[in-house]
């Protein structure tokens, strides 16, 4: 069982996935900071000084922070757009790598080669009989 776990845990795909999750979490923190500290205040300035983080509705003892929800939506679209652009860029590089011409030697079929030799012999015989 331990051997099977080691094979699973240390396969390239699992390690790559773990690295991607860690980088994704760090990237998410950066984007959240970008949204909360730069983009949302700029949107608030454009919309006559509205501060999204303070937008809320209070009813009795319940508070609905819809401003934070708006920030989360903006955060999501920025993360999704960034990931989309990054994957698109990776796919572009992958396509270019696949499109590079490979020097292939043409495969010669043994049967075709034999037929060519027979043809050449028949031509030679025809020329000798003239």
VMD Tcl script that draws the C-alpha trace (Angstrom):
set ca {
  {0.00 0.00 0.00}
  {2.84 2.41 0.85}
  {4.49 1.65 -2.50}
  {1.27 2.39 -4.37}
  {0.87 5.66 -2.48}
  {4.45 6.72 -3.28}
  {3.92 5.97 -6.96}
  {0.73 8.01 -6.97}
  {2.03 10.91 -4.89}
  {5.27 11.38 -6.74}
  {4.02 11.06 -10.28}
  {4.69 14.16 -12.34}
  {1.02 15.04 -12.74}
  {0.29 15.01 -9.00}
  {3.32 17.15 -8.19}
  {2.43 19.56 -11.02}
  {-1.11 19.78 -9.68}
  {0.14 20.55 -6.17}
  {2.40 23.30 -7.49}
  {-0.49 24.71 -9.54}
  {-2.74 24.81 -6.46}
  {-0.12 26.67 -4.41}
  {0.58 29.14 -7.21}
  {-3.16 29.56 -7.80}
  {-3.72 30.39 -4.13}
  {-0.94 32.98 -4.21}
  {-2.29 34.39 -7.47}
  {-5.77 34.58 -5.98}
  {-4.43 36.57 -3.03}
  {-2.74 39.01 -5.40}
  {-5.88 39.43 -7.49}
  {-8.04 39.87 -4.38}
  {-5.71 42.61 -3.18}
  {-5.79 44.21 -6.64}
  {-9.58 44.20 -6.65}
  {-10.05 45.39 -3.06}
  {-7.34 48.03 -3.01}
  {-7.19 49.38 -6.56}
  {-10.02 48.39 -8.89}
  {-12.97 48.67 -6.49}
  {-11.93 52.12 -5.22}
  {-11.46 53.29 -8.82}
  {-14.94 52.04 -9.70}
  {-16.22 53.80 -6.59}
  {-14.57 57.07 -7.69}
  {-16.10 56.75 -11.15}
  {-19.50 56.13 -9.55}
  {-19.41 59.30 -7.40}
  {-17.50 58.01 -4.39}
  {-19.33 54.77 -3.67}
  {-17.28 52.50 -1.40}
  {-18.25 48.93 -2.19}
  {-16.78 47.44 0.97}
  {-19.22 49.45 3.11}
  {-22.32 48.73 1.04}
  {-24.67 46.72 3.18}
  {-28.27 46.39 4.24}
  {-29.08 45.94 7.92}
  {-32.36 44.48 9.03}
  {-32.72 44.04 12.77}
  {-29.59 42.12 13.73}
  {-28.79 40.74 10.26}
  {-26.36 42.52 7.95}
  {-26.19 41.75 4.25}
  {-22.83 42.90 2.85}
  {-23.65 43.09 -0.84}
  {-20.68 45.38 -1.45}
  {-18.32 42.56 -0.52}
  {-20.29 40.33 -2.87}
  {-19.75 42.83 -5.70}
  {-16.03 42.80 -4.92}
  {-16.03 39.00 -5.06}
  {-17.72 39.08 -8.47}
  {-15.14 41.52 -9.82}
  {-12.41 39.36 -8.27}
  {-13.81 36.25 -9.97}
  {-13.93 37.88 -13.41}
  {-10.36 39.12 -13.11}
  {-9.09 35.70 -11.99}
  {-11.09 33.90 -14.70}
  {-9.91 36.33 -17.37}
  {-6.29 36.06 -16.28}
  {-6.38 32.28 -16.26}
  {-8.09 32.27 -19.66}
  {-5.40 34.52 -21.15}
  {-2.62 32.46 -19.56}
  {-4.01 29.16 -20.88}
  {-4.59 30.69 -24.30}
  {-0.95 31.83 -24.36}
  {0.24 28.35 -23.34}
  {-1.91 26.75 -26.04}
  {-0.47 29.16 -28.62}
  {3.07 28.15 -27.69}
  {2.08 24.48 -27.73}
  {0.54 24.85 -31.22}
  {3.67 26.59 -32.50}
  {5.81 23.80 -31.10}
  {3.65 21.18 -32.81}
  {3.68 23.05 -36.13}
  {7.47 23.05 -36.38}
  {8.32 20.94 -39.39}
  {9.95 17.68 -38.52}
  {12.48 16.26 -40.93}
  {10.91 12.99 -41.82}
  {12.48 10.43 -44.04}
  {9.92 9.13 -46.47}
  {8.95 5.57 -45.73}
  {9.71 3.28 -48.59}
  {7.34 0.42 -48.96}
  {9.21 -2.80 -49.80}
  {6.58 -3.77 -52.36}
  {6.83 -0.40 -54.11}
  {10.62 -0.68 -54.19}
  {10.39 -4.12 -55.77}
  {7.93 -2.86 -58.38}
  {10.26 0.04 -59.22}
  {13.15 -2.40 -59.73}
  {11.01 -4.57 -62.00}
  {9.97 -1.50 -63.99}
  {13.58 -0.41 -64.37}
  {14.60 -3.93 -65.53}
  {11.78 -4.00 -68.09}
  {12.86 -0.59 -69.41}
  {16.42 -1.79 -69.66}
  {15.35 -4.91 -71.58}
  {13.22 -2.82 -73.92}
  {16.17 -0.54 -74.66}
  {18.49 -3.53 -75.28}
  {16.06 -5.05 -77.82}
  {16.03 -1.91 -79.97}
}
mol new
graphics top color blue
foreach p $ca { graphics top sphere $p radius 0.5 }
foreach p [lrange $ca 0 end-1] q [lrange $ca 1 end] { graphics top cylinder $p $q radius 0.2 }
display resetview
